[in-house]
Amino acid sequence: MPGISVAKCILIIGATSGIGRALALAIHALPSKPTVVVGGRRRARLDELAAQGERFQTVQVDVNTDRANLKKFVQEITIAYPALDAVIFSSGIQHMFDFKKPEEIDLDKVEDELNTNYTSIFTMTTFFLPHFLKLSAEGKPSFIIPITSGLAVVPGPWVPNYSATKSAVHSLALSLNAQLADTNIHVMEIIPPLVESELHDHQGMTPALSKVWMPLDDFTKAAMDGLLRGNVQITAGFVNLNWDHFEKGKIEKIREAFQRQNHNMRIESS
Ligand SMILES: NC(=O)c1ccc[n+]([C@@H]2O[C@H](COP(=O)([O-])OP(=O)(O)OC[C@H]3O[C@@H](n4cnc5c(N)ncnc54)[C@H](OP(=O)(O)O)[C@@H]3O)[C@@H](O)[C@H]2O)c1
């Protein structure tokens, strides 16, 4: 499978901080000199990033919105950047919920987390696919790169909805991978461990977590290595152990099951 160095124009949604920002800078620095379109809600952060390199482009976007707005966003991006051949979904939020205090669970926050972390990604992927399928028919590769989490593999009970949204994206990535296996569209799932970022700032958890998280530079090196190799799943740190234990061989089994299902459907309809 080709790696990210063949991509000419990469959109990173959620590039204003943390992992998305670090990947944007690392990808911009590649010798292949891609255009890097950085997205997120905070305009000042986008402008700060854009000032760091001439091939940065910016797009202000809030993915926690409805289907019509996401469709408009994807249409405008693919018109503005017809060479767009990779999307990294780095946008994400995280909330803690305590089931022993159900009256304190804010269901609006649950819905925002589900929409930001999962539904918007499913929806945007659906809207990006006609563009990528067209590239594929022209013999050109493209990349769909969701960022899930080690908590997609083994949930963190303190962040139950977050873990469920990440499991959902993980499952989606496996299905996309199987369904698109005979196209030139490549799905690479990044599965980070706890990494230095702003994700936990609003929970007041950053001081404690900063003692154990993976430094952002170390994680970025590991993620870039996987992206350049074209790895279908990219893990680092403690996630490597859980991946070995729970995920090894799964993707191959899913592809086989999908091929069997297609074969059976062909027999039934003939
Ligand atoms: N750090 C970790 O320990 C860790 C571990 C596993 C997985 N991850 C995943 O890695 C990804 C990046 O997170 P991070 O750790 O780098 O956290 P971060 O520093 O908080 O970055 C999150 C990014 O998501 C964007 N975002 C959030 N809500 C958005 C919205 N509604 N619309 C558009 N963009 C939105 C933010 O931009 P704006 O606020 O400007 O919109 C920001 O750029 C997330 O998917 C996260 O779940 C992180």
The ligand as an SDF file (V2000), in Angstrom:
LIG
                    3D

 48 52  0  0  0  0  0  0  0  0999 V2000
   -4.3160   13.0850   23.2770 N   0  0  0  0  0  0  0  0  0  0  0  0
   -4.6710   11.8430   23.5480 C   0  0  0  0  0  0  0  0  0  0  0  0
   -4.3470   11.2960   24.6110 O   0  0  0  0  0  0  0  0  0  0  0  0
   -5.4490   11.0640   22.5360 C   0  0  0  0  0  0  0  0  0  0  0  0
   -5.4700    9.6720   22.6480 C   0  0  0  0  0  0  0  0  0  0  0  0
   -6.1770    8.9340   21.7290 C   0  0  0  0  0  0  0  0  0  0  0  0
   -6.8560    9.5710   20.7070 C   0  0  0  0  0  0  0  0  0  0  0  0
   -6.8230   10.9330   20.6190 N   0  0  0  0  0  0  0  0  0  0  0  0
   -7.5670   11.5560   19.5240 C   0  0  0  0  0  0  0  0  0  0  0  0
   -6.6940   12.3550   18.7610 O   0  0  0  0  0  0  0  0  0  0  0  0
   -7.4360   13.3790   18.0920 C   0  0  0  0  0  0  0  0  0  0  0  0
   -6.7520   14.7090   18.3350 C   0  0  0  0  0  0  0  0  0  0  0  0
   -6.9160   15.0640   19.7090 O   0  0  0  0  0  0  0  0  0  0  0  0
   -5.7820   15.7690   20.5740 P   0  0  0  0  0  0  0  0  0  0  0  0
   -5.4110   14.8370   21.6220 O   0  0  0  0  0  0  0  0  0  0  0  0
   -4.7570   16.3280   19.6850 O   0  0  0  0  0  0  0  0  0  0  0  0
   -6.6630   16.9120   21.2990 O   0  0  0  0  0  0  0  0  0  0  0  0
   -6.7190   18.4830   21.1280 P   0  0  0  0  0  0  0  0  0  0  0  0
   -5.3890   19.0950   21.3210 O   0  0  0  0  0  0  0  0  0  0  0  0
   -7.8220   18.9040   22.0460 O   0  0  0  0  0  0  0  0  0  0  0  0
   -7.1620   18.6660   19.5950 O   0  0  0  0  0  0  0  0  0  0  0  0
   -8.4780   18.4090   19.1940 C   0  0  0  0  0  0  0  0  0  0  0  0
   -8.7140   19.0620   17.8440 C   0  0  0  0  0  0  0  0  0  0  0  0
  -10.0920   18.7940   17.4890 O   0  0  0  0  0  0  0  0  0  0  0  0
  -10.6500   19.9960   17.0120 C   0  0  0  0  0  0  0  0  0  0  0  0
  -12.0960   19.9950   17.2240 N   0  0  0  0  0  0  0  0  0  0  0  0
  -12.7830   19.6960   18.3470 C   0  0  0  0  0  0  0  0  0  0  0  0
  -14.0970   19.8750   18.1520 N   0  0  0  0  0  0  0  0  0  0  0  0
  -14.2430   20.2950   16.8650 C   0  0  0  0  0  0  0  0  0  0  0  0
  -15.3510   20.6780   16.0710 C   0  0  0  0  0  0  0  0  0  0  0  0
  -16.5930   20.6560   16.5470 N   0  0  0  0  0  0  0  0  0  0  0  0
  -15.1370   21.0430   14.8030 N   0  0  0  0  0  0  0  0  0  0  0  0
  -13.8830   21.0710   14.2900 C   0  0  0  0  0  0  0  0  0  0  0  0
  -12.7800   20.7280   14.9910 N   0  0  0  0  0  0  0  0  0  0  0  0
  -12.9680   20.3620   16.2710 C   0  0  0  0  0  0  0  0  0  0  0  0
   -9.9670   21.1030   17.8150 C   0  0  0  0  0  0  0  0  0  0  0  0
  -10.0070   22.3240   17.1000 O   0  0  0  0  0  0  0  0  0  0  0  0
  -10.9160   23.5890   17.4720 P   0  0  0  0  0  0  0  0  0  0  0  0
  -11.1120   23.5850   18.9610 O   0  0  0  0  0  0  0  0  0  0  0  0
  -10.1290   24.7580   16.9760 O   0  0  0  0  0  0  0  0  0  0  0  0
  -12.1680   23.3880   16.7000 O   0  0  0  0  0  0  0  0  0  0  0  0
   -8.5450   20.5720   17.8710 C   0  0  0  0  0  0  0  0  0  0  0  0
   -7.8270   20.9740   16.7220 O   0  0  0  0  0  0  0  0  0  0  0  0
   -8.8530   13.3140   18.6870 C   0  0  0  0  0  0  0  0  0  0  0  0
   -9.6860   12.6080   17.7950 O   0  0  0  0  0  0  0  0  0  0  0  0
   -8.6580   12.5130   19.9620 C   0  0  0  0  0  0  0  0  0  0  0  0
   -9.8300   11.8390   20.3530 O   0  0  0  0  0  0  0  0  0  0  0  0
   -6.1360   11.6930   21.5080 C   0  0  0  0  0  0  0  0  0  0  0  0
  1  2  1  0
  2  3  2  0
  2  4  1  0
  4  5  1  0
  4 48  2  0
  5  6  2  0
  6  7  1  0
  7  8  2  0
  8  9  1  0
  8 48  1  0
  9 10  1  0
  9 46  1  0
 10 11  1  0
 11 12  1  0
 11 44  1  0
 12 13  1  0
 13 14  1  0
 14 15  2  0
 14 16  1  0
 14 17  1  0
 17 18  1  0
 18 19  2  0
 18 20  1  0
 18 21  1  0
 21 22  1  0
 22 23  1  0
 23 24  1  0
 23 42  1  0
 24 25  1  0
 25 26  1  0
 25 36  1  0
 26 27  1  0
 26 35  1  0
 27 28  2  0
 28 29  1  0
 29 30  1  0
 29 35  2  0
 30 31  1  0
 30 32  2  0
 32 33  1  0
 33 34  2  0
 34 35  1  0
 36 37  1  0
 36 42  1  0
 37 38  1  0
 38 39  2  0
 38 40  1  0
 38 41  1  0
 42 43  1  0
 44 45  1  0
 44 46  1  0
 46 47  1  0
M  CHG  2   8   1  16  -1
M  END
$$$$
